[in-house]
Amino acid sequence: MSSKWFCKPIFCIGFILTYGSFGIAAEDLEHLLGEQPPPKRPTSSTLKREGESTTAVSGEQRNSNVPGNGMPNAKRVPVPSEADQKASTEKIREVFGGENTKATDPETKSRLAAQLLAHAIHEPALADVYVLLMAGKALAIEAGDATCSMQAISLLSERFDIDAEAEKLRALKTMVAKAPPSGMRGLVQTLIDLSAINAQNQDYETSLQLSQLAATAARRSKDVQLQKTAAANLTNVGKLQKQENQLKTHIERLATNPNDPEAAEAVGCFRCFVPQHWDEGLSLLSLSSNTDLAELAKNELIASAKNQPLAKAADGWWEWGKQEKGSVKIAALRHAADLYERDLSVVTGLEKIRIQKRIQEAALHTESHEKPILLADLTEAGVVGAVFGFSKNGTYAGQPFTCGGQQWPKSIAAIPGDNTTSIVSYDLPSAVSRIQGRVGIFSPATAKAGQRPATAVVFQVASGGRVLWCSPPMADVGVSAPFRVDLRGVKSFELRTVCDGSAACAWGGLV
C-alpha cells in the first residue's frame, strides 16, 4: 500500500504478526508453466542503490535493500581530507569518549552506534558527519548489528562518494566471520532479506552469494531452526538461478518471434509473479496462449493506454487471484490493490469503501499456512514517552487520520515530544515468527497544506535493548518504508519513535 502522511511527533504503526516465514517462490507457477524459470534482464546488484522504483506488492516503494535511500551521485561530495577527519575525531572523542569506553558488550555498542547515527543525521559539518557515521558503522559491525551497520553505510553513500556496494559486502562478510553469537539471528535475517531483494531484481549471482553468507552465519549461530531457514533459502535461490538459465530458450524464441504465445506466457508469468515486474510482463501476458491471462492483461493495458479507471481491471485480477495459491495468489491480489489505489482519488461512496477494503485485505495477505495477527488487537505491556498521546485505532486527537488517501482503523500512533522517544512494548504471543508493516508520515484531519515535520522521525523495532530494525530518517510527506523483522526466539519487543529535535508536525505512522 502506498502511504502518504503529513507531520507532529507521533508513532503510528500497524504491524502484522504472522506464523511461518516468507520465501522466494520458485515452484508456485508450476501449474501454469511447468518448469519454466524467470528471465534474466540486465540489472545492477541491489547492494547498490535500487533507486525509487515501485513494486507491485501493495504499491510498496522498493527502497534501498537496507534502511536509507540514496541520493543522486551528483549531490555527493568527496570523502573529507585526513586533516578534517582528524579534527572531527578529536571533537567526537571529547563528546562521546565516555560512552565509548563503557561500550564493551554488543548491546551497549549497538546503542552507541545508533546514537552516533542519530547525531550524524542533524550534523551540518560534513567532516563530523563522516566521522560519526564511520564510527557508528565500526561499532555496529563489532556488535554484530547488521541493521545499524547497513544503515550507516547507506547514510554515508547519500552524502559521500564511496563504493556502497563494496562497503556493505565487506561489512557483512566481517560480521559473518566475527560477529558475536547474539548478533547472528539478525545478521542471518538481513542476509536473507538482501538475497530476496536481489532475487526479485533477478540478480541471482549476488542473491546466491548473500544466501551462502547467510548459511555460514546460521551455522555459526548453532541455531538448528535458523540453519534450516538459511539452507532452505539457499536451495530456493539456487532453483531460481537454474530456472533462469532454462528460460533462455523462451527469451531466444521471443527474439525471433515476439508473438510466440508459449514463450510470451512463460516469460510474462515469471516477470509478473516472481519478481513482480508487471510493467515488463503485462504486454507478454497479453500474447499468452492462456486466454484468461491474456484477457486480463489486455483489459489492463487498454484501460491504462486510454487513461481510464482501473477498478474493472483490478476486479479481474482480484477474482483470478482468489482462485490461485501461494505467491501467485499474493502477487495477483497485491497487483489488484495497486490498481485500486490509482482510482482512490476519483471514486466516492460505497465504491470507495469497497476498494479500500480490498486494498487492506491484500496488505494482510500472507502465505497460505500463515495466520496474521494485527498488533492493534493485542494488549500493550507498556507505553512510555508518548507525550502527545497514544492510539491504535487510526486516530490522532480523536479524529481519523489518512494514509495514502484512506483511513487505517488498525494503525498505531504513539507521539513523542521534543528530543524524546516514545516506546510501546508488547509481550509476544507464542508461535509468532515475524512482524511486518510500513512506517511513514501520515496526515491528520487538522493538518494544513504544506506542513511537514520540523525534525526527521526515526522508527525502530527493538528487543532487550537491541535495535532489530531502524527506518531511515523520515520527514517528507508521502514517503513510507516497509519493514519485516524476524521475531523467532523473541519474547517481547518495543516499537519506538525517535524525535531528536522539535516534535512540531512530526506525525509518523505504521500500518
N, C-alpha and C positions, 0 to 999 in steps of 0.2 A: 504494500500500500504506500502510496506517496504521501508524505507528511509535510504540511505547510503550517508552521506555527508563528506566533509573534514573540513577545518578550516581557518580565519581572521575575524575582528569584523564585524558582519553583522546580520541583522534580516531578514530572508527570510521566508515569511509566506503566505500561501494560504488558506484563511478562506472560509468557506461556511456559508452563512446566509440562514436560512430556515424558512418557516412558519409552524406552528404546533408544535408538540412535539413528542419525541421518547417515546415509552413504551415497556415493555416486551410483546412480542406477545404470548398470551395464546390461541387464537382462530383461527389463520391463517391456521392451519393444519386440520381444521375440514373436509374440502373437501377430504382430503387424509385418515384421520384416524377416523373421528367421534369425540368421546370424549376421545380418548386416551391421557394420560398425559406423561410427561417426566419421565425417570427413575431416581432412586436415586443411586448415586455412592459415595463411601467414599471420603470425601473432608474436608479440614480444612477451617475454616472461612477465607474469604478474608479480614477480618480486620487484619489477619496475612498477611505475605508476600505471594504473589501469585507466586513468582519465576519469570522466564523469559520465560514461555511457550508462544506459538504463537497461536492466534485465527485465525479463518478462515475469519474474517472480514477484507478484504483488506490487509491481511498479517500483521495486526497491532500487535505490541507486547502487550501482556497482562501484563502490568506493575503492580506495586502496585496499590491498589484502590485509592491512593492519590499520588500526585507527589513525586517521590523519590523512587528508587528501593533499596531493602535491600541487604546487603552484607551477605555472609555466616556466620553462627553463630560462626564458628571457628575464624573468624577475629575480632570478637567483644571483647571488654575489659570490665572489671567491672566498675561500676559507681565510679567516683573519691571519695576519702575519704572526710569526712566533713571538715577536716582542709584544704585540697586542694580547695574544693568548696568555703570555706570562704575567702581564699586568692584571688581566682579568682573573687569572688563577689565584693571585695573591689576595685580591678582594674577596673572592668566593671562599678561599680558605679561612679568611678572617671571620666571615659571616657564618659559614657552615662547618667550620673546623670542629667545634664541639660535638655536633650531631654526627659528623663523620667518624670521630673517634669512638663514639658509642655504637656505631653501626657494625657490629661484629657477627651478627647472625643474619640469615636470609630475610627474615621478617623485617628487621629494622633497616636493612639495606634497601629493601623494596620500598618501604615507606619514604626513606630519604630520597630515593631515586624519583618517586612520584612528586615529592616536594620540589626538587630541583627543576623538573619539567614544568611544574605549575608556575614557578618563578620565571622560567625562560619565556613562557608564553607572553608575559606582560613586560618583559625587559626591553627597553629601547636600544641599548648599546649592543651592536652586533657581536663584538668580541665576547661580551658577557653572555649573550645568548648561546654562542657556540660552545663556550667552556661549560656552561650549565648543562647543556644537552649532552655533551660528550661525557661529563662526569656522571650524569644520570644514566646514560647508556651503560657505562662501565659498571656502576653499582647494580643495575638491573641484571646484567649478564652474570655477575658474581652471585646474585641472589637466585638465579635461575628463573627470573621473572620475564617470560617471553613477551607478554603483552606490553609491559613497560619498555623493554628494550626496543621492540619493533616500533612503538610509538615515538621513542626518542629519535630513531633513525628517520622516520617519516617526517618529523618536525625539522630535523637537520636538512633533509633534502628539499623541504619547502623554501628554506632561506639560503642555503649554501650549495655551491657547485660540487657535490660529492656523488660518487657512484653508489646510489642507494641499494641497487640490486646486490652488488658485491658486499656491501656493509651488512646487509641483512643476512645474507647467506653465511658470511663469516661469523656473525654473532650467533646464529642458530647452530652452526657446527661446534662452536666453542661451548655453548650450553649443553649440547648433546653429550660432549665429552667430559665436561667438568661441573655441570650444574648439580647442586645438592639434591638428594632424593625428594625433598619437599617440593621442588620445582618441576619434577618430571611430568606429573599429570598435566599441568598447564602447558608445558612445552610440547608434549605429545599432541594435545588438542590443537595448539596453534599450528603445528606442522601439518596435521591432518586437514585443518581448515584451509591453509595455504595450498595444500595439494589439491583440495577440492576446487578452489578458485582457478588454479592453473588448468585443471582438467576441464572445467567449464569453458575456459577460453581455448581449449583444445591444444594447449601446450603440454603434451603428455610427457615429454622428456623432463621438464622441470618438475612436473607433478610426481613423476616416478622418483626423482632424486629426493624430494621432500618426504615422500612416503617411506623411502628407505631410511631416512634420518629418523622419522617417527618410530619405525620399527626398532631401530637401535636404541633410542631413548626409552621406549617401552620395556625393552629387555633390561636396561639399567635400573628401571624402577622396581623390577621384581614383582610387579603387579600383574597377576595372571590375566585378569579381565582386560586390563589395558593392553597387554601383549596381544590378546585375541583381536581387540578392536583395531590395533595398528596393523596386524597381519592381514585382517580382512580388507582393510583399506588398500594395502599394498597389492593384494591379489586383484581387487576390483580395478585399480588403476592399470595394472598390467593387462587386464581383459580389454579395457577401453583402448589401450595402445594397440593391442592386437587387432581389435575391430577396426580401428582407424586404418591400419595397413590393408585390411581386407577390403575396405570400401573404395580403395583407389581404383579398382576396376570400374565401379559405377561413375566415379568422377571422370575417368578417361572416356567412358561411353557418352557422358553429357558433353564433353568437349567436342566429340564428333557429331553427336545428335542432341542438341539442347532440349528436344521434345520427347526424349526417350522416357515413357511413363514409368517403367520399372526402376530405372536409375534415379529419376526425379523423386520418386516416392522414397527410395532408400536414403538418399542424401537429405531430402527435405524433412523426413521424420526425425532423423538424428539431429539436424540443426535446430528443430523446434523443441524436441522433447528431452534431449540430453543436455547440451549446453544452453538451450533455450534462447537461441538467436533467431527469433521469429522473423525479424526483418530480412534475414537471408533465406529462411526456409519456406516462407509462405508461397512465394512465386513458384517454387519447385513442387510444393504440395498441390498447387492448382493444376499441375500437369499429371498428377498421380493417377495410377490405374485404380486406386481405391476411390470409388465415386463419392463416398461420404466425406472423406478428407478433401478431395478436390473441390466439392461444392462449398464446404466451409471456408476454405482458403479463398476461393473466387469471390464469395459474398463479402468477405472482409476487405479484399483488395479493391473491389468495386466501390464499396462504401467509403474507403479511405481516399481513393482517387477523386471521388465526387464531393469530398468533404461533407459527407452525410453523417447522421448519428450512427454510432457503432453498437447500440444496445442490441439490435437484432443479430448482428454478427456475434456479439458476446453471448447471447442466448444460445446460439448454435453450438459454440464451443463448450458452454456450460453443460448443456444436455448431453453432448457427446462425451465429455469428460466424466460425467457421473456414471457412465457405463464402463469406464476403463478402471485400471488398477495401478497401484504403486506410483512411481514417479511420473508416468504418462498422465494419470488422473490429476495429480497435483499440478503439473505443468499446464494442462489444459484449463483447469479451474482458475489458476492464477493469471493466465493469459486473458481469460474472460474478464477477470476482475480489473486488469489493466484497461481493457476496452471500456468497461463500465465507468471507470474513473474519468475517462475523457468526456463522458456525457454528463457528469455531475452538475456542471455549471449551467446546463441548458434544460434540465428536467426538473419537474416540481411534483408536489403531492405524493400520491401513493407510488407512482413510478419511481420517484427518487428514493423513497423508503425501501422499495423492493430491491433496487440495485445496491443500495447501501448495505442491506442485509447480506446480499451475496458477496460483496467485497469483504465484509467481515468474516463470513464463512470461509472464503478462500484463504484469508490470512491465517486462520486457525487450522487449516488442513495440514495434517502430518502423514507420515507413513501409516498404512492400514493397521499395523499392530500396535500403534501408539495411542495413548489416551491423554488428550490435552487437559490441563487444569489451569484455569485463569487465576493469576496471582491475586486479583482483586477479590476472589471468593474465599481467600484464606484469612485467618486472623493474624494480625501483626504481633510479633513478640515485643516490639517497642518502636516508638517514633520519637526521635530527638532532633533538635536543631531546625525544625520546620517552623521558623519564626512567623511566616506569613500563611501558615495553615497547611493542612493535610487533607486530601480527599482521594477516594478510589472509585468514584462514580463519574469521572469525566467532567467534573465541575471545578470552577475557580470562583471564589467569593459567592458561592451559592448559585452560580449561573453556568450552564454548559459551555465549554469551550469547543472550538472546532480544530480539526486536524485534517488537512487536505480537503477542506471544504465540507467536512461532515463531522458528526458527533461520534465520540467513542465512549459509551457509557461505562466501560470497564477499565478505562485507563486510570493511572495513579499519579497524583501530584503531591509532592512534599517540598515546600518552598522555603529555602534558607534565607537568612538575612545577609547584610553586608559582611564580607570576609568570613563567612561561616559555611558549614557543610551540614545538610540535612541527611539523616540516616534513618531508613526504615528497615527494621530487621525482621526476619522470619525464621521459624523452625521448619525444616524441610520435611515434607511428607515422605514416608518410606517409598522405595522403588522409583523415585523421581531421578531422571538421568540428566536433564539439562533445562536451561531457561533460555528463552529467545523472545525477541521483540524488536522494537525500534525506539530510538530516542531523538529528540529534536526540539524545535521551538514552536509552540502552539499559539493559537490566537484566542484570548478570552473575549467574552462578549463586550467588555468595556474598552478593548484596545482601540487606539486611534491610528489612522493611516500613517504609515511611515515609522511607527515605533519599533525599536529594536533594543536588545539588551545593552546596558551600559558596560557590562562585563561578560566575556565569554563564559559559558557554563560548561562544566565537565561532568559527565555521568560515569559512575563506576558501579561494578558489581564486585563485592568483596566478601571474604570469609576468613575468620580467625585473624583479622588484622592484615590480610593479604589481598591485594587487588587482583581479581581474576580477569577483569575486563575493564578497559577505560576508553571512553569515547574521545574523539578529537575535540578541541575547544569549539563550542558551538555558539554562534551569536547571530547568524544570518537567518532571516525569515525564509522559510521554505526549504531549509536544509535538514535532512534527517540521516541517521546512521543505524544500520541494522546490527544486531549483536546475537550471538549464540554462545553460551557458556556451558561447558561440561560440569555437572554438579555431582557426579558419582563420587561417593565417599565423603561428601559434604553433609554435615548435619544441620547447619544453619548458615545464613548468608545475609548480606546487607545490600540495600540499594542506596547509593549515595549521590547527592547532587552537590557539587563543589562550586561555590561562588567566591572567587579570590579577588574581591573588589566590591564595587557598588552593585547592589541587587536590583537596582531600578530596571524594570521591564525585562527581567530575566526569566521569562516563562519557558520552562523546559518541560519536555514530556516524553513518556514512553507508552506505546500502545501495542 
